[in-house]
Every structure is written in C-alpha cells, then in structure tokens.
C-alpha cells in the first residue's frame, strides 16, 4: 500500500494550498505595462500602475469577456481594450465611456507583494501569513539575486521533499551519511526540518570541519505552504541561504525560480561582499540542482516503502495535508445585479 495513496493535498495538481506564490520577475513588469499570467490554472491580468504598484486582477472583463491583459494601464488602473471599461486596483469598474455612471460590477483583485526581485500573489483576499522568508533573516533587510528559472516533470511537493531526503545526499551527491533530519512545525503554513546530528569526527577532514561548528552540522529547510522552501547551510560563523519558489504548471509539472539571499550589508564594500556571497551561494545551489535533474525528469512518485530515515518526509506530508486549499481555478464572476424585464443584465 502506498504511503501517499490517501493523500488529498500532497502531490495533487488539482489542489492549491492557501498561500503566496511567485508569479513573475519584478523586472519583467515595468511601469505602465500589463501582462497575461496563468498562475496555476487561473488567468490573471497583472499590471504595474504609474505609481509603481503591482496589481493582479482576474483576467476576463465582466462586460463581454475580453482579456484585460490586451488593454492598457490608465494611471493606477487598467482599461479593457474592447470597450475601454476602466478597472481600479480593487477590481471595481470606475469608468465606462458611454455611461454617465459605471455599472456596479468588477473583477476580483488579488493581494500582491514584491520581494527578492519577484512578484508574489496570494490565493485568498486576506493573507494570514507573510511572504516566505528565511527564518533567521526575518525582520532584517536582505539582498537577493535571482538564480535559475526551471521546470521539473513532477509536482512541487516532490521537488521540495528532495531537500530532506537524507539517503539521496549519499547516493546521488556522494556525501557522507551525516544528517539526521527532524521536523518542527512552526504554524499552520510553516514547517522547519533541521539536522540534529553533531559533526562527525571520523576522519582528519571531519575533525578539521568540526572546528567551525559548536555541535550540529548546520543544514535546515523551512517550508511555506508546501510550495516554497528555504535552505540554510554553512559553518556557524557564516550561513548561506537559498530559496526555491515553486508553483504547479500545466500537467502537474513544477515551474520554479531559485533565489539567493543574504543579509544586506551597507556601503560599497558591503555591496561588493554581498555580490561575492550570492555568487558562491549560486554555486552551492547549482551543484545540488544538477545532481537531481535526472531524477525529476523521469520520476513517477509513489511512496510505497517508507523507511525510518524517511520520517521527516512523512512529517512534511502530514503537515501539508492539514493545510487549507482554495478553489483557485474557479474564476470569480462579477457581482449579480437585478435583471430588467427583458432579461438583460441591468447597468
């Protein structure tokens, strides 16, 4: 019997967990630009107003269904190409050229945030959690560099559990078996999985490495709504941080963006130091990503034989199964208004 056969959320492309998801790179959306974005099956019109604020609206005009991304940015709002109806940042229609007053209709507007050079969109009208962050850097100013954008032929959940699969570090990456991963739930959306093993002293090399750790070998993952993960690793005096922002793409594949993160340091020297740190972080991330590519191109995930060493993966699955999902691909319609006697919608 598969350990995941009865899962209602894990590895299910038809389920979207409540939370923040990356939509596009910030630099891909200049002031006055609008783009069509299909985010996990939902069509959106995402634009940057003249004030610099990014807005995400459901894509189809409530008048005749034209795609709003074909329109143009008008101040801090968006005008439909077809009949020039104007939508405000809240999605409400604010102007119709041929009407003295606009109809009481609109489209749904979704919460947007910009962080790490990415535009993030939340799947509920009122977010109950912040944009994903590295736990030890929360509340601090950070510097970030975008790494690879990638596609994997499996679900984001499967990609993320790879980072806490202790066996594969030895079998795929040729690293010693030195990790004992322990899961620690933070809240409903966040789960931290960290190594609990001290640095081994089994060889001259490991005895040298142990000088840079008080006890545990630093390696931890923080998961946000099962689709974004941050990795922290490195000696006690300096940690590297990598974020994997993932979302489900067509056919249940993973559409991912790597983000390299470090604490912001001031002045010209601090900027230069951060560039070096972020480039070194990219090398670390590329090493692990390269080794796993072959697996993610061919895997048909079915967790039939869990072992004791797989317990953090089972904890990840249990934590994810308890998270709320949203009817994300159901496009919201404009609010209903009383119909006149001839059966046409009143305006």
KETI-640289 format. One record per residue (C-alpha): residue in three letters; x negated, y negated, z negated. Coordinates in steps of 0.02 Angstrom, whole numbers, padded with zeros to 5 digits, always signed. Each point is the difference from the previous one (the first is absolute). Layout:
BEGIN
AlaXYZ/...
END
This chain:
BEGIN
Unk+00000+00000+00000/Unk-00070-00169+00048/Unk-00032-00121-00144/Unk+00075-00140+00104/Unk+00148+00092+00078/Unk+00129-00087-00111/Unk-00078-00175+00009/Unk+00123-00138+00041/Unk-00128-00140+00019/Unk-00177+00068+00019/Unk-00053+00025+00181/Unk+00173-00046+00063/Unk-00006-00120+00150/Unk+00186-00035-00021/Unk-00027-00073-00175/Unk-00067-00174-00037/Unk-00053-00033-00180/Unk+00039-00171-00071/Unk-00154-00111+00005/Unk-00119-00111+00099/Unk-00065+00058+00170/Unk-00126-00080+00116/Unk+00076-00065+00161/Unk-00140-00085+00098/Unk-00161-00095-00020/Unk+00021-00182-00052/Unk-00109-00062+00141/Unk+00116+00082+00125/Unk+00136-00127-00045/Unk-00045-00183+00027/Unk+00108-00149-00045/Unk+00149-00011+00116/Unk-00014+00182+00057/Unk+00129+00139-00013/Unk-00032+00186+00022/Unk+00109+00153+00016/Unk-00048+00125-00135/Unk+00067+00176-00018/Unk-00033+00037-00183/Unk+00033+00183-00038/Unk+00147+00005+00121/Unk+00077-00169-00040/Unk-00008-00136+00133/Unk-00055-00168-00068/Unk-00040-00172+00068/Unk-00149-00066-00100/Unk-00051-00182+00024/Unk-00112-00132-00076/Unk+00089-00166-00019/Unk-00079-00169+00029/Unk-00027-00009-00188/Unk-00111+00156+00008/Unk+00123+00113-00091/Unk+00033+00174+00071/Unk+00181+00056+00014/Unk+00069+00173+00042/Unk+00177+00014+00067/Unk+00102+00145+00065/Unk-00026-00007+00187/Unk+00171-00008+00081/Unk+00105-00157+00015/Unk+00176+00022-00075/Unk+00075-00091+00150/Unk-00037+00121+00144/Unk-00146+00103-00063/Unk-00146-00087+00085/Unk-00171+00039-00076/Unk-00054-00152-00099/Unk-00184+00029+00037/Unk+00039-00059+00178/Unk+00044-00170-00073/Unk-00107-00143-00061/Unk-00052-00071-00168/Unk+00093-00161-00044/Unk-00080-00083-00150/Unk+00017+00124-00142/Unk+00136+00097+00092/Unk+00025+00103+00157/Unk+00111-00031+00153/Unk+00072+00142+00099/Unk-00050-00002+00184/Unk+00174+00045+00064/Unk+00115-00136-00070/Unk-00122-00099-00109/Unk+00080+00042-00166/Unk-00120-00054-00137/Unk-00038+00110-00151/Unk-00077-00067-00160/Unk-00132+00089-00103/Unk+00140+00079-00103/Unk+00078+00074+00159/Unk+00154-00112+00000/Unk+00055-00084+00162/Unk-00032-00187-00021/Unk+00041-00067+00172/Unk+00097+00050+00156/Unk-00019-00128+00142/Unk+00180+00014+00062/Unk+00081-00005-00174/Unk+00021-00147-00120/Unk-00027+00121-00144/Unk-00092+00167+00006/Unk+00096+00162-00036/Unk-00022+00079-00171/Unk-00108+00141+00063/Unk-00182+00049-00004/Unk-00128+00139-00004/Unk-00091+00074-00147/Unk-00162-00081-00053/Unk-00132+00108-00085/Unk-00129-00051-00132/Unk-00171-00036+00075/Unk-00170-00022-00080/Unk-00175-00025+00071/Unk-00149+00082-00084/Unk-00169+00069+00057/Unk+00027-00068+00176/Unk+00162+00099+00022/Unk+00185-00044+00008/Unk+00099+00110-00121/Unk+00188+00027+00005/Unk+00105+00069-00142/Unk+00141+00122+00032/Unk+00123-00078-00124/Unk+00063-00179-00015/Unk-00074-00021-00175/Unk-00171+00082-00029/Unk-00025+00073-00172/Unk-00188+00023+00020/Unk-00142-00106+00070/Unk-00096+00034+00159/Unk-00120+00148-00026/Unk-00164-00045-00083/Unk-00158+00078-00070/Unk+00035+00028-00187/Unk-00162-00073-00066/Unk+00015-00152+00114/Unk+00182-00043-00038/Unk+00018-00184-00043/Unk-00171-00044+00075/Unk-00038-00091+00162/Unk-00065+00126+00127/Unk-00091+00000+00165/Unk+00056+00125+00131/Unk-00052+00064+00170/Unk+00112+00100+00115/Unk-00072+00166+00052/Unk+00065+00127+00124/Unk+00178+00009+00060/Unk+00041+00183+00031/Unk+00133+00130+00039/Unk+00005+00175-00075/Unk+00112+00141+00058/Unk+00079+00032-00169/Unk+00103-00090-00132/Unk-00080-00139-00108/Unk+00028+00105-00156/Unk-00111+00137+00071/Unk-00136-00125+00044/Unk+00001-00073-00176/Unk-00010+00163-00097/Unk-00160+00037+00093/Unk-00089-00125-00112/Unk+00039+00103-00155/Unk-00033+00170+00078/Unk-00155+00047-00100/Unk-00035+00157+00103/Unk-00018-00091+00165/Unk-00139-00113-00064/Unk-00108+00156-00011/Unk+00064+00095+00152/Unk+00017-00146+00123/Unk-00119-00133-00067/Unk-00134+00115-00072/Unk+00005-00084-00171/Unk-00026+00095-00164/Unk+00153+00058-00098/Unk-00010-00137-00131/Unk+00178-00070-00007/Unk+00141+00044-00119/Unk+00146-00110+00053/Unk+00132-00047-00130/Unk+00163-00089+00043/Unk+00061-00147-00107/Unk+00170-00077+00047/Unk+00000-00189-00023/Unk+00182-00037+00042/Unk+00134+00056+00122/Unk-00099-00051+00154/Unk-00181+00018-00055/Unk-00103+00154-00039/Unk-00185+00000-00042/Unk-00103+00157+00026/Unk-00176-00009-00069/Unk-00149+00114-00027/Unk-00020+00060-00179/Unk-00166+00092+00021/Unk-00163-00073-00064/Unk-00145-00011+00120/Unk-00083+00172+00010/Unk-00182+00017-00049/Unk-00032+00157+00101/Unk-00146-00065+00103/Unk-00132-00135+00001/Unk+00107-00103+00122/Unk+00155+00010-00108/Unk-00099-00041-00157/Unk-00060-00158+00089/Unk+00177-00044+00057/Unk+00067+00026-00177/Unk-00103-00151-00057/Unk+00126-00113+00089/Unk+00154+00072-00089/Unk+00046-00005-00183/Unk+00098+00161+00020/Unk+00124+00037+00140/Unk-00046-00009+00183/Unk+00107-00146+00058/Unk+00125+00055+00130/Unk+00184-00046-00008/Unk+00153-00024+00110/Unk+00148-00113-00034/Unk+00156+00042+00101/Unk+00140-00123+00036/Unk+00170+00071+00057/Unk-00091+00149+00074/Unk-00057-00096+00154/Unk-00142-00116-00054/Unk-00153+00057-00096/Unk-00153-00088-00070/Unk-00163+00093-00030/Unk-00125-00059-00131/Unk-00172+00079-00010/Unk-00180-00042-00042/Unk-00117-00017-00150/Unk+00054-00088-00159/Unk-00086-00163+00046/Unk+00084-00016+00170/Unk+00158+00073+00076/Unk+00055+00013+00182/Unk+00184-00016+00043/Unk+00091+00064+00154/Unk+00186-00015+00037/Unk+00092+00114+00120/Unk+00163-00086+00051/Unk+00109+00129+00085/Unk+00174+00010+00076/Unk+00099+00129+00097/Unk-00003-00018+00189/Unk+00099+00081+00140/Unk+00013+00188-00018/Unk-00054-00004-00183/Unk-00182-00047+00037/Unk-00103-00117-00108/Unk-00038-00178+00055/Unk-00139-00061-00113/Unk-00109-00150-00036/Unk-00158+00008-00106/Unk-00038-00151-00110/Unk-00166-00029-00086/Unk+00015-00102-00161/Unk-00118-00080-00125/Unk+00008-00133-00135/Unk-00012-00175+00073/Unk-00166-00085-00038/Unk-00023-00186+00022/Unk-00126-00102+00099/Unk-00099+00041+00157/Unk-00101+00136-00087/Unk+00159+00078-00068/Unk+00078+00001+00174/Unk-00155+00081+00074/Unk-00011+00127-00142/Unk+00182+00048+00029/Unk-00030+00026+00186/Unk-00137+00124-00041/Unk+00108+00088-00131/Unk+00148+00015+00120/Unk-00109+00068+00140/Unk-00073+00131-00118/Unk+00177+00043-00056/Unk+00047+00026+00183/Unk-00142+00125+00020/Unk+00063+00098-00150/Unk+00178+00002+00067/Unk-00054+00048+00176/Unk-00099+00148-00067/Unk+00150+00078-00084/Unk+00123-00044+00139/Unk-00109+00078+00133/Unk-00010+00167-00088/Unk+00189+00014-00020/Unk+00052-00049+00176/Unk-00001+00179+00067/Unk+00115+00059-00139/Unk+00128-00138+00027/Unk+00007+00032+00187/Unk+00053+00181-00020/Unk+00078+00026-00173/Unk+00178+00065-00021/Unk+00016-00033-00185/Unk+00080+00138-00103/Unk-00060+00015-00181/Unk+00028+00187-00025/Unk-00138+00047-00121/Unk-00038-00134-00131/Unk-00151+00033-00110/Unk-00043-00069-00171/Unk-00119-00124+00081/Unk+00147-00067+00101/Unk+00096-00062-00152/Unk-00028-00188+00038/Unk+00079+00029+00171/Unk+00152+00079-00082/Unk+00009-00148-00120/Unk-00005-00119+00148/Unk+00145+00094+00080/Unk+00103+00002-00161/Unk-00029-00186-00027/Unk+00050-00041+00178/Unk+00157+00108-00010/Unk+00064-00110-00142/Unk-00016-00163+00099/Unk+00153-00082+00079/Unk+00022+00003+00188/Unk+00092-00127+00108/Unk+00111+00015+00155/Unk-00132-00094+00097/Unk+00044+00046+00179/Unk+00183-00052-00021/Unk+00005-00173+00079/Unk+00101-00121-00103/Unk+00145-00086+00090/Unk+00056-00180-00020/Unk+00127-00030-00139/Unk+00178+00039+00057/Unk+00119-00146+00026/Unk+00189+00002+00021/Unk+00049+00037+00181/Unk+00124-00110+00093/Unk+00162+00069+00071/Unk-00076+00045+00169/Unk-00124+00116-00084/Unk-00157-00102+00038/Unk-00121-00045-00138/Unk+00035-00173-00069/Unk-00138-00130+00006/
END
